Amino acid sequence: MSQPVNQQIPSSFNRFIFALLYCWALFLPGASVYADKVPRLYEASIPVHTQSREERNDAIRTAFAEVLVRVSGRADIVNADEFPAVATAIDTATRYAQQFRFYKANPAPTDPDKPKLVLWVRFDDKAISRLLRSNQLPVWGDTRPATLVWLVIDNRGQRTLIGNDTKDASKTLISEQAQLRGLPLRFPLLDLTDRQNLNVSDVWGNFESTILHASQRYKTEAVLVGRVYQGYSGSWTGRWSLYSDGRRQDWSLTETELAAVLMPGIDKTAEALAVRYAQVGQTEDNEVLVLVKDIRGLPDYNRTVKYLQELSHVSKVNTYQVEQNSALFRVTAAGGRLTLARSVSLGDVLMAEDVSSVPVTETILPAGEKQETAKTAFTPLLPDLTYRLVP
């Protein structure tokens, strides 16, 4: 099994420039990438045979480990030698469980040896965040960037490009693993536009410029290219390339089972994106001044406040000042301005505006003076981030 290799996008100068332009274009003002709110981030369901205390506690530990991997973005977090404090927490996972219940497996298994019950567990999100941050480990919020997957399966000469409407076992395996890791996926539509932009051979040959050009319409943070084939010996080989943040990461592996070459494509993508978007350690909350323009009434104002409050890593939103068609907010966010800007860039509610300074009127109240007799000074208050509300 080969190790992942990080490298700048290779080949010709034109391909390199095109890749950079693709990544640059995604972060132009108004060119938001697609993101999803990952549901049930702190929940897990584990098959069990009985409702006994011993099996229940074992299942809770398994569920807790699954949630820690999903929230941190790191599969190695369950390694007891590297993270003994986390291993101790997993041993006492019942302390972190807020709710659990049993229900019957659906559909019921036909094999009598397979579990017929499922244990659902929900864990304390704040306690998990404290555990990870106190051990200098990342915490990845529930707003996560999407990944576009171009996947070709070659079954002894018969090549199939997997699309959004494709019914295929490989797509099911990838989708289930992505759900396990909390990674939003997009599959291409394979409509007339896609087929005009590229074909199966382009994906199989991993032609960067063609693939990235065809991917622009989907506006995803990452593009994952997979080429999987079965040899005459029966073993499966997978070759993967991940394009994200202007860089390319490659890896390949050969296994006896199809699932064993498909899942690493999702796992390594989740870990690569977590490096960029997950906050590590005891990140302090910082106050960020955010100016939002084109607020044309109470519904727009309420929509803006609700959106800011729901962003990952945001703990508080206070309205500092409201003027005609704009509002200035004090947003408290872990990681400060950079983290907040990245979170906003994943949505389609606010469009970044490139301004160097926007003077804002600041009202100064001398001690003991009432509002109606306040003196008003025109102090240039510079927002840290400036946006326009998208209609």
BAROTI-915200 format. One line per field, with one value per residue (C-alpha): x, y, z. Coordinates in Angstrom, 3 decimals. Layout:
u c(X|...)
v c(Y|...)
w c(Z|...)
***
This chain:
u c(0.000|1.522|1.617|-0.189|1.974|1.417|2.539|1.801|-0.468|1.945|2.282|2.254|2.401|-1.099|-2.584|-0.889|-2.202|-5.698|-5.751|-4.729|-7.376|-9.996|-9.184|-8.900|-12.263|-14.054|-13.024|-13.934|-16.576|-19.915|-18.373|-19.364|-18.700|-21.443|-21.627|-24.029|-25.143|-24.139|-27.040|-26.661|-22.987|-22.953|-25.140|-24.356|-26.247|-24.579|-26.052|-26.418|-27.748|-29.222|-30.094|-27.762|-25.726|-22.424|-23.271|-24.906|-21.784|-19.561|-21.801|-21.712|-17.911|-17.970|-20.439|-18.364|-15.232|-17.185|-18.400|-14.907|-13.530|-16.358|-16.054|-12.260|-11.848|-9.050|-9.193|-6.078|-7.785|-8.760|-5.102|-4.512|-0.716|-0.937|-3.897|-4.116|-6.486|-8.950|-8.614|-9.507|-12.553|-13.654|-13.396|-15.804|-17.986|-21.230|-20.372|-20.660|-23.935|-26.992|-29.620|-29.844|-32.526|-32.912|-34.946|-35.368|-33.073|-34.794|-34.812|-34.649|-31.570|-32.205|-29.027|-29.867|-26.340|-26.612|-27.800|-31.506|-31.359|-29.746|-28.604|-28.919|-26.832|-26.553|-23.533|-22.902|-21.456|-20.021|-18.290|-16.771|-15.517|-13.884|-12.268|-10.800|-9.677|-8.057|-5.939|-5.016|-7.188|-9.362|-13.074|-14.856|-18.235|-21.370|-21.115|-18.803|-17.669|-18.859|-16.663|-17.382|-16.550|-15.566|-15.347|-14.752|-15.157|-13.412|-14.746|-12.343|-12.593|-16.114|-15.712|-18.558|-18.565|-20.600|-23.152|-25.815|-28.490|-26.261|-27.389|-24.144|-22.698|-19.566|-21.623|-23.509|-20.266|-18.785|-21.970|-22.207|-18.568|-19.028|-22.007|-19.906|-17.190|-19.595|-18.421|-20.981|-20.583|-21.714|-21.832|-21.887|-25.179|-23.654|-26.052|-25.393|-23.147|-20.970|-20.709|-19.672|-16.985|-15.425|-15.750|-14.853|-11.348|-10.650|-11.461|-9.604|-6.532|-6.924|-6.539|-6.469|-7.451|-10.409|-11.672|-11.317|-12.996|-15.964|-16.065|-16.422|-20.199|-20.549|-18.580|-17.346|-14.400|-12.716|-12.674|-11.967|-11.015|-11.133|-10.143|-10.891|-10.395|-10.426|-7.485|-7.591|-6.465|-9.709|-8.074|-9.133|-6.840|-7.829|-6.009|-7.133|-6.379|-7.743|-7.731|-8.236|-6.801|-4.620|-2.879|-3.122|-2.777|-2.381|-2.545|-3.170|-3.735|-4.634|-6.944|-8.999|-12.313|-13.850|-14.818|-11.210|-10.094|-13.168|-13.298|-9.780|-10.847|-13.423|-11.305|-8.315|-10.548|-12.248|-8.898|-7.481|-10.461|-10.472|-6.901|-8.169|-11.540|-11.305|-10.081|-7.279|-6.757|-7.957|-8.829|-9.802|-13.001|-12.318|-14.678|-15.088|-16.850|-19.041|-20.781|-23.683|-25.178|-28.431|-30.537|-33.849|-36.174|-36.849|-37.088|-33.621|-32.244|-33.675|-32.376|-28.877|-28.774|-30.057|-27.456|-24.576|-25.727|-25.806|-22.281|-19.715|-17.518|-19.798|-20.854|-22.453|-23.881|-24.579|-26.006|-23.695|-25.436|-28.262|-28.380|-30.371|-29.859|-26.992|-26.132|-22.908|-22.539|-20.064|-19.598|-17.747|-16.079|-13.460|-10.481|-11.475|-11.666|-10.118|-12.318|-15.435|-14.607|-14.104|-17.440|-19.262|-17.567|-19.233|-22.721|-24.780|-26.350|-23.594|-21.400|-17.978|-17.264|-13.703|-13.473|-10.524|-12.537|-16.156|-16.655|-19.451|-21.067|-20.350|-22.531|-20.683|-22.667|-20.923|-21.347|-24.767|-26.137|-29.391|-29.752|-31.628|-28.806|-25.997|-23.167|-22.470|-18.947|-18.105|-15.347|-14.174|-14.920|-13.437|-15.270|-13.132|-15.394|-17.875|-20.633|-23.748|-26.891|-27.803|-31.502)
v c(0.000|3.286|6.388|9.629|12.063|15.826|17.760|20.815|20.113|18.635|18.372|21.277|24.958|25.496|22.790|24.239|27.725|26.371|24.559|27.722|29.734|27.152|27.385|31.188|31.486|29.646|32.326|35.395|37.586|35.955|32.666|30.690|26.994|24.618|23.432|21.362|21.234|17.724|16.209|14.012|14.853|13.659|10.581|6.993|3.717|0.384|-3.110|-5.267|-8.720|-8.008|-5.170|-6.424|-3.839|-5.317|-5.281|-1.862|-0.328|-1.932|-0.472|2.972|2.877|1.922|4.704|7.228|6.347|6.758|10.213|11.323|10.409|12.284|15.420|15.606|14.529|12.179|8.390|8.027|9.670|6.223|5.157|4.651|4.954|8.374|9.756|8.091|10.729|10.050|6.303|6.868|8.877|6.081|3.599|5.798|6.717|6.307|9.567|11.423|9.815|12.040|9.670|6.143|3.761|0.372|-0.330|-3.223|-3.465|-2.497|-4.489|-7.466|-9.611|-12.993|-14.415|-15.650|-14.812|-11.126|-8.541|-7.890|-4.759|-1.335|0.906|4.646|7.015|10.795|12.340|15.673|17.973|20.486|17.781|16.309|19.732|20.232|16.800|17.426|20.999|20.175|17.591|19.955|18.047|19.546|20.189|20.280|22.022|20.792|23.242|21.406|21.938|19.588|17.306|16.453|12.840|11.721|7.940|5.380|1.653|-0.658|-4.195|-6.082|-3.681|-2.353|1.207|3.000|6.667|7.018|9.823|11.256|8.858|5.790|2.658|0.934|-0.845|1.327|4.494|3.052|2.139|5.600|7.375|5.327|5.990|9.705|9.737|7.970|10.631|13.568|14.493|16.030|14.515|15.562|13.237|14.746|14.964|13.426|15.515|17.014|19.743|17.217|14.994|17.939|18.885|15.467|11.726|8.532|8.511|11.997|10.820|7.540|9.433|12.007|14.944|17.792|20.720|18.889|17.558|20.864|22.736|20.342|20.681|24.473|24.380|22.440|24.964|22.409|22.929|19.703|17.487|13.795|11.628|7.841|5.119|1.626|-1.628|-5.362|-7.388|-10.911|-12.229|-10.875|-8.168|-4.516|-1.521|2.054|5.199|8.450|12.128|14.894|18.487|21.080|24.442|24.588|21.328|17.709|14.614|11.148|7.654|4.144|0.755|-2.831|-4.992|-8.137|-6.338|-3.449|-1.632|-1.624|0.504|2.770|3.843|5.370|7.815|9.233|8.891|10.783|13.473|14.023|14.278|16.691|19.042|18.800|20.107|23.302|23.798|22.199|24.300|22.779|23.050|25.686|28.248|31.534|33.305|36.528|39.371|40.217|43.298|42.275|44.841|43.536|45.730|45.495|44.775|46.265|45.500|43.383|40.053|40.663|41.624|38.514|36.310|37.768|37.336|33.755|32.887|34.326|32.559|29.187|29.393|26.921|28.226|31.239|31.535|34.991|37.611|41.107|43.937|46.931|49.393|49.495|52.099|52.475|49.309|47.993|46.615|46.183|43.074|42.031|38.311|36.185|33.269|30.687|31.314|34.894|36.606|33.863|31.095|33.237|34.225|30.586|29.613|32.398|31.474|28.064|29.521|31.516|34.061|36.682|37.870|39.248|42.839|44.019|47.325|48.739|50.805|51.674|54.528|53.810|56.405|55.682|57.214|58.215|58.600|60.727|59.445|60.238|61.645|60.375|59.070|62.146|64.512|62.229|63.718|62.018|61.680|60.432|57.998|55.775|52.317|49.749|46.420|43.298|41.757|43.363|41.544|42.128|40.129|37.927|38.330)
w c(0.000|-1.023|1.148|0.204|-1.700|-1.444|-4.473|-6.536|-9.498|-12.051|-15.839|-18.248|-17.379|-18.794|-16.580|-13.533|-14.283|-14.941|-11.608|-9.796|-11.648|-10.691|-7.006|-7.188|-8.937|-6.151|-3.649|-5.677|-3.982|-4.672|-5.804|-2.734|-2.631|-1.621|1.952|4.001|7.578|8.611|10.566|13.634|14.029|17.639|17.140|16.176|15.740|16.512|15.833|18.958|19.769|23.213|25.581|28.300|30.233|29.070|25.373|25.690|27.253|24.601|21.891|23.518|23.474|19.784|19.034|20.976|19.016|15.760|16.811|17.878|14.449|12.726|14.861|14.805|11.181|12.260|12.140|14.320|17.275|18.578|18.770|22.498|22.198|20.533|22.481|25.898|27.293|24.479|25.055|28.711|27.657|25.309|28.183|30.158|27.168|29.118|30.921|27.606|26.508|26.825|25.410|24.086|22.957|21.265|18.163|15.765|12.766|9.524|7.391|9.709|8.954|7.389|8.888|12.421|13.592|12.673|15.242|15.163|17.317|16.946|19.792|19.025|21.160|21.290|22.995|24.717|22.048|24.531|26.563|23.398|22.316|25.711|25.516|22.084|22.682|25.997|24.196|21.349|18.882|16.127|16.401|13.051|13.040|11.323|8.386|6.025|2.426|-0.270|-2.378|-6.013|-6.884|-10.374|-10.092|-12.826|-12.101|-14.570|-14.242|-16.513|-19.419|-18.863|-17.567|-15.807|-14.779|-11.592|-11.643|-9.398|-10.665|-11.027|-9.187|-8.262|-5.217|-5.306|-5.053|-2.086|-0.315|-0.853|0.221|3.422|4.299|3.637|5.977|8.612|8.307|8.065|4.552|2.146|-1.324|-4.778|-7.761|-11.274|-13.104|-16.233|-18.274|-21.693|-20.214|-18.392|-21.446|-23.577|-21.061|-20.486|-21.072|-19.253|-20.750|-19.360|-15.843|-16.287|-17.508|-14.716|-17.094|-14.583|-16.766|-18.311|-14.984|-13.140|-15.973|-15.870|-12.070|-12.022|-12.412|-9.134|-7.008|-4.484|-2.173|-3.264|-6.334|-5.802|-8.783|-8.371|-10.820|-9.583|-11.466|-10.839|-12.029|-13.433|-10.049|-8.579|-6.464|-6.692|-7.252|-6.539|-7.657|-6.061|-6.614|-4.397|-5.663|-2.944|-1.953|-5.082|-4.277|-5.303|-3.137|-4.709|-3.315|-4.603|-3.041|-3.914|-1.807|-2.186|-1.507|-3.421|-0.221|0.973|-1.986|-2.029|1.622|1.777|-0.908|1.496|4.636|3.273|1.789|5.155|6.902|4.318|4.617|8.413|8.446|6.849|8.523|11.972|14.887|16.958|20.689|23.116|20.475|22.096|21.178|19.303|18.537|14.861|13.500|10.578|8.389|6.306|3.578|1.612|4.702|3.577|6.420|9.487|7.577|6.067|9.469|11.155|8.343|8.723|12.491|12.271|9.625|11.651|14.828|13.073|11.641|12.940|15.777|16.409|20.048|20.152|17.787|19.085|17.008|17.384|15.096|12.578|9.830|6.660|4.541|6.686|10.105|12.051|14.240|16.910|16.254|18.774|16.987|17.911|15.674|14.905|11.540|9.387|10.744|10.440|6.849|5.901|7.427|5.593|2.299|2.420|2.273|-0.204|2.152|2.367|-0.497|0.410|-0.559|-1.080|0.769|2.673|5.127|5.772|8.237|10.693|12.902|16.561|19.258|22.461|25.685|28.323|31.866|33.267|30.005|28.522|24.965|23.699|24.728|23.562|21.576|18.283|16.982|13.517|14.324|11.463|12.821|10.438|10.050|9.985|7.342|4.971|3.117|1.072|1.851|-1.090|-1.983)
***
